[in-house]
Amino acid sequence: MPETTIEEWDAFLSRYPNTHLLQTSSWGELKSAFGWNVVRIVTREAGAQILFKNLPLGLTWAYIPKGPVGENWDDLWPAVEAACRRRRAVFLKVEPDLWERDEDSLQGGAPPAGFRHSPHQIQPARTLVVNIEGTEDQILSRMKQKTRYNIRLSLRKGVVVRPSNDIDSFYELMQITGERDTFGLHSLEYYHRIYSLFAPRGECELLWAEYQEEPLAALMVFGRGNRAWYFYGASSNLHRNRMATYVLQWEAMRWARAQGCTEYDLWGVPDSDFETLEAEFTQRKDGLWGVYRFKRGFGGQLHRAVTPWDRVYRPILYAFYRLWVSSRN
């Protein structure tokens, strides 16, 4: 049974420096602190970090976020299935680290034998990915004119961006944002844990935007290999005319460039095609529509992840899961 230690998993990932953040051992350690059991499997040319969530009656459900990793997934699936059956998984969900445009790539976008397309996506289906290659002037030139203007306006109005490790204050700002924009938060302990896992490895920075030492906005940016991700952000209700969130994103991109990243993933926009997004974003405010107007200005390319795959082990219980998913839509 090719289940590995953290050290063996990290050694395996060293061969794949552009692996998605959600397949790193640090992400597994984060999730293990909040109710998940983590199993890491490596075969000759592929590997997967699997998260197991306990269910009643000794059952589990299994999840591979943004994986597997490597070059021969067919060789990996028997070991993954054995791990799932040993842990009495109802089903396994796989969200591959593939865009729809990559469906003709080596691994392909179609489900492997024994899998089916899933009705339920956990990570955002669509996102905007900003190209941060070239000079800073070239990156700015690819943004919308209004976004460039707001970045420069923020600097002229005295907004300063600096790194910080003040997670408690960041969480207070997140609470303000959550109440204003009606979205859920993780716990304070979650943000402490994620920062303590990734920041010492140089894979995370907490950035604050301030005016006269008063915090206006903050975000956590993550970087690994050639990619960076904007996962968590917050802003106060004060001095909103100073456009602090714009210069904050710009400084996060500059941090990512310093780490060697060439892409900056804004992580989540509505799951609609480009024409629909552009036609409706001025009228819609629900869900991720409220942030699309802001994110679109940074000049990112719209991408959609391939549809997740489910491997079903207990069909009757899986049918209840399908009903639950349908009731939420």
N, C-alpha and C positions, 0 to 999 in steps of 0.2 A: 504493500500500500504506500504510494509515493507522497505521503503527507510530510511536510517539512517544518523546520523551525523558522523563526523570524530571521535568524542569521543566514540560513540557507536560501530563504526567499529573497532577502536583500542581495545576496550574491547572484542569484538568478536575474534579478531586475537590473543589475549592473550591466548586463548585456543588452538591455533595452532602455536606454536613458530617457526616451520620450514616452514611456508608459504613463497612462493617465494617473492623476493623483489618487483616484479612488481605488486603485489597485496597489498602492504602496502599503508597506507594513505599518506606517504611521497612521494611515486611515483605518486599517484594521484594528490597531490599538485603540483608536478613538471610539470606534463602534463597539469594541469589546467592553469598554467602560460604561456603555449605555444600553446594555441588554442583549447584545449580539454575541454569538460564539463564532470564532474565526478559525477557518481551516484553510491552509495553503497547500496546494498540490503542484508538483513539478514533475513533468516527464522529460524526455530527452530534449525536445524542442519547444515546449509550451508549458504554460503554468496558469493557475487561476487562484485568486483569493476569494473564498466563498464565505458569505455571511449567513449564519443560521439564526433564525428567531424562534424561540420556544413557543409552542402552542399547547392548548390543553391536551390531556391524555398522552403525554409523552411524545407528541408529534412536533414537527418543525416545518418552517418553509425556508427555502434556500435562495440566495441571491448573489449573482456575480455582477457587480457594477463596473461598467466600462472595461470589460475584459471578455475573454481571456487574453493573455499576453503570449507572444511568440509566433511561431511560424507553422506549426502542424497541430491544429486544434483537433483533428480527427483522432490523433493519438492520445489526446487528453481526455476525451469524453468518457471512456470506460472508467477511468479512475475517479472522475467527478461523480459519475452515477453511483459508483460503489460507496463514496463518501455520503451521498445524499440518502441512499437506502439504509446505510448503517445508522443514520440519525433520524430515520423515519420521516423523511420530508414528504409533505403532501405534493409539492411541486418545486421545481427550480426555475427561477426567472434569470435570464441573461440579458443584460443591456450591453451589447458589444460597443467597443470604441470605434465605430464606423459611421461615416456619413452616408446618406443615400447615394451620393455621387460615387461612393467607393464600392458600390455593389458588384462591380466587375473586377474588384481587386482579388488578391490571393484567397482570402477567406470567404468573400462574397457576402451578400446581404440576406440570402435565403436561409431559412432555419436548417440546421443540420438534421440528419435522419433522427427521427424520434421526437423532434421538437415541433412546436406550432407557433404561429404568430400570436403574440399576447395582446389582450385588450387593454392592458394597463401599463402605462409608462411611469416610472418613479422619478427619474431625472428629467429635466425639461427636454421636450422633444426638439424644439428649435432654439437656436441661439444666433447671436451675431459675433463673428470672429474678426477682430481688427488686425490687419497686417501692420506690425510694428518694425518691419525691416526698413532700411534706408536711413536718411538723416531725419532729425526732428522736423525740419521744415517740410520734408516729403510726407511724413506721417500726418502733420497738420493739414497739408494740402489735400489729403484724401478725405478729410472731415467735412461736414456741412459748414457753410460759411457762418451760420449763427453759432455753432458750437465753438469754432475758432474764436469768434468774437467774445463769447462768454468766458472762455479760458483766459483771454487777455484782460477782459474786464475785471475778472476776479482778482488777478494780480494787481491791476491798477488800484483796486479798491482796498488793498492792504491785506488780502487773505494770504496766510502763510501755511505751508504744509510741512509737517515734521513727523518722523517716526515716533512711536510710543509703545509702551508695554502695559498701559493702564486699561486692563480688560474690564474692571469694574465700571469705569466711566463710559467705556464703549457700550457696555450692556445697558447703562442708563439711557444712553442716546438711542440704542436699539428699541428700548421700551417706548420712548417718545414716538419714534417712527412707526412702530407697530400699531400704536393707538391711532395715529393720524391716518395711516394708509391701510389699516385693518388687515395685517398679516401676522401669522404666528411666529413665535421665537423659540429657539432652543433655550435651555436653562443657562444661567450664569456659569455653572460648572462646565457645561459643554464648551463655551467659548474659551474658558481658562485652559481646558484640556487640549483643545485643538491648537491653540497658540503655543502651549508648552511642548507639543509634539513636533510641530513643523518649524517654528521660528529658530530653535537651536541648530537646525540643519540648513538654515539659509533658504528655506522654501516658503516662508511666510513673512509678511510685514504688516503691521498695523499702522496705518497712516491717519493723521489728524489734520483737518483743515481748521485754522483758527483765525479770528480777527481780534486784535488787541488782547491776546491770550484767552479769549472766550471760544470754546469749541463750537464749531458750526456743523461739521460733518466728519465722518470717519468711515474707513473701510478696511477689510482684510483682503489682501491680495496674496495669491499663492503662485509659485512658479516651480516648474520641474522640466528639465530638458529644454525643448524649444517652445513650450507652452506655458502660458500664465492664465489664471482664472480669477475672476471677481465673484466671490461667493457671498460675502456679507457686507452690507453697507447701511449707514444710518445718517440722518441729518436732523438738526434741531429746527425749531419753528422761528428762530431769530435770524435777522439779517439775510433773508432769503434773496434779496436783491443783489447780494454780493456774489452769487453764483458759485458758492464754494464747492458744490458737488462736481462741477465741471473741471476745475483745476485739480481737484482731488483725483479724479480718474486719469487726468493727464500725468500727474506725478506717479500714479500707480503703473502706468505704461512705461514711464521712464525707469522706474525701479525694475520692472520686468526686463527691459532692454539691458540693464546693467547685469542681470543674472544670465544673459545670453538667450533670452526668449525671443522668438520671432512672431508669435501669435498671442493675442490677448482675447480671451473668451469672456464675453459679457454675461454669459450663463443665464439664459432664459428670456425668451420673448414669446408672444402668443403663437400657438400652433396653427398658423394660417400661412398661405402662400404670400409671396411678396406683393402681388397686386392687391390682395385683400388688406394686408397690413397698411399699405400706403393709402388705400381708399378710406379706411375706417379709423385710423389711429386718432384723428382729431375729435371723433365723437365718442369713442369707447374709453371707459376708465376702469372696467372690471378686470379682475385677475391681473395678468401680466401686461394688459393693455396700458395700464397706468404708467409703466416704465418704458414702453416702446418708444414713445416720443423722445425721451431723453437718450436712450441707448442708440437710436438710429443715427443721431448726429455725429457719432464718432467714426462713421465710415466703414463699419464692419460688413462683411459678407454674410448673408443669411445661409445657415446650414440647418439641415434636419437629420437627426440621428435615425439609423435604421430602426424599424419596428422591433421591439423586444421579442425574445423567444422564451417560451415556456416548455418545460419538460414535465409531464404529468405522471405522478406515481400513484395517486389515489383519486381516481376520476370522480367519485361521488362528492368528496370534499372539495375538489377543484370546481365542481359545478356550483357549489355554494359561493365560492370565491368569485366566479363569473357573475353570479346574481348580485353580489355586493358591489362589484365594479359597475354593473349596469345601473344600480340604484343611485350611484353618485353622479351619473352623467345627466 
